[in-house]
């Protein structure tokens, strides 16, 4: 097979092509789609709860944590599923991957009264779930000290 590079107008083999090549664009879009498909489940928000802050050292989270949440209206949820308080322990017992030896992560909105939080803790303890961790937001030590410090006026 021979190719002639002579100036021949009848040879359109090497003519410029004015068509858009979309193959690289499709490749980039497929890679972005895969990235978003992997990252989307990692960034989901369960329930909108305003957690208090803490300066404690964060611990490692297990692969599939079980969250029990108390919303500002005092409704209780396991994960994203709302449950009645009387059915809380029964629902936890019915979960396939839940055992009495697994940790339960308890999240409570900052507006929830302390007594309501203790009621849920007592229900979990009475149901045999004694491994409970409280969930907070990571805070800055200086900000926590300033919040707890009494206000003083300088004369």
C-alpha positions, -999 to 999 in steps of 0.1 A, spaced: 0 0 0 15 33 -11 6 68 -2 13 98 -24 20 131 -7 19 150 -39 -4 181 -43 -33 162 -58 -68 179 -54 -86 147 -63 -72 129 -32 -95 137 -3 -79 111 20 -59 137 40 -85 164 40 -94 181 73 -123 168 91 -147 193 107 -166 168 128 -164 168 166 -148 137 180 -170 129 211 -152 97 221 -129 115 247 -158 134 260 -178 102 265 -149 86 283 -145 115 307 -182 115 314 -182 77 322 -153 81 346 -171 110 363 -203 89 365 -184 61 382 -167 85 407 -201 100 416 -218 66 419 -191 55 444 -189 88 463 -227 94 466 -235 67 492 -206 79 513 -220 115 516 -256 108 523 -272 126 553 -294 104 574 -315 128 594 -311 165 599 -300 167 635 -281 196 651 -255 176 671 -236 192 700 -198 195 698 -172 177 718 -134 179 721 -130 142 728 -107 121 705 -128 105 678 -129 67 676 -130 45 646 -164 40 631 -174 4 622 -183 -6 587 -221 -7 592 -230 13 623 -264 13 638 -277 48 645 -305 56 668 -315 92 664 -337 115 685 -350 144 664 -359 178 678 -396 169 679 -386 139 701 -393 113 673 -370 83 674 -354 67 643 -332 37 636 -310 48 607 -335 67 585 -366 47 595 -389 63 620 -400 40 649 -423 44 679 -405 45 712 -423 14 725 -411 -5 694 -375 6 695 -360 -25 712 -383 -48 693 -372 -33 660 -335 -36 670 -341 -72 680 -357 -79 646 -328 -65 626 -307 -93 610 -273 -78 615 -279 -65 650 -268 -82 681 -267 -73 718 -229 -72 716 -228 -46 688 -224 -9 694 -254 14 690 -245 50 681 -271 74 697 -275 108 681 -297 134 698 -304 169 685 -291 197 707 -327 208 714 -337 174 730 -341 177 768 -317 156 788 -345 136 804 -357 125 769 -322 113 761 -320 94 793 -354 78 787 -341 64 753 -309 52 770 -329 35 797 -351 18 771 -320 5 753 -304 -7 785 -336 -25 796 -337 -42 762 -302 -56 768 -283 -31 746 -255 -19 769 -229 -9 743 -240 26 734 -219 54 721 -230 91 720 -224 109 687 -213 145 687 -195 168 663 -158 174 666 -152 208 682 -123 231 687 -110 230 724 -108 268 726 -144 272 714 -157 246 740 -138 264 768 -153 297 758 -188 283 757 -185 269 792 -168 300 807 -189 326 825 -192 360 808 -171 386 826 -171 424 820 -139 444 820 -143 478 837 
